[in-house]
Amino acid sequence: MSGKEKPVVLVTGASSGIGKDFALRLLREGYRVYGAARRVERMADIESAGGVALEMDVTDDAAMTTAIDRIIRDEGRIDVLVNNAGYGQMGALEDVPMDVARRQMEVNLIGVARLTQLVLPHMRAQKSGRIVNISTIGGKFAGPLGGWYYASKHALEGYSDTLRMEVRQFGIDVVVIEPGGIETEWGPIAFGSAEQYSGQGAYGPLVKVMMNSPILKRTMPPPQVITDLLLKALKSKRPRARYHGGYMAGPILFLKWLLPDQMMDWVLMKTMQ
């Protein structure tokens, strides 16, 4: 991450929330930033700040290949990949259609894996690089009505562990960042899908409890909290394998480590009430 040339960074999911904050902060810190998302029009501020906006859907192999080819053509290298694109699919496991479940895994896991495949040959050739996968504290535990989301993030955590061991020999670091509660668009979209698939059926009462949870009415920390962790990971000579931050991240991860599974289930259900 040192040298006279500006480090080249690709941030996916850069059109809103944490991803946008990543891109704008990295630009201020002197990085050469490519922001990627489906909604290019929502990245005008990134371009105004000196970045490059790329149209990319992480389920579209051709779009991902074109984006990496352009970065290498224009910059000759890629130093950092921030796999941030993703969303939360909510709804009871009995209710969520399997094609919807597959898309959750495709975006949150397979898209990450494919984009990483496209980047790795260039990082190996330059004998350096850093891959940052944005997970969640839900990659370490699971709650009700988010089974496919939690499954995708648990899988991402395991994928990242294997990747970290495989690519270390090439001078490439792999870091996982696990946000807790953060002020983004994630919540309304995710909980809206819970209402859509499970709001009227057998799990309707559980959905109602979740939608009325006091936690959803709390003011969450800004995305800057997670961006600070990203910068810490990028500036460290030897980054940690994992960083966490945001609302209740530390306490929940501690309780998950401390408590038996059934006790943890009880705690999670109580926090919804």
Buried (B, 14 or more C-beta within 10 A) or exposed (E): BEEEEBBBBBBBBBBBBBBBBBBBBBBEBEBBBBBBBBEBEBBEBBEEBEBBBBBBBBBBEEBBEBBBEEBBEEBEBBBBBBBBBBBBBBBBBEBBEEEBBEBBBBBBBBBBBBBBEBBBEBBBEBEBBBBBBBBBBBBBBBBBBBBBBBBBBBBBBEBBBEBBEEBEEBEBBBBBBBBBBBBBEBBEEBBEBBBBBBBEEEBEEBBEBBBEBEBBEEEBBBBEBBBBBBBBBBEBEEBEEBBBBBBBBEEBBEBBEEBEEEEBBEBBBEEBE
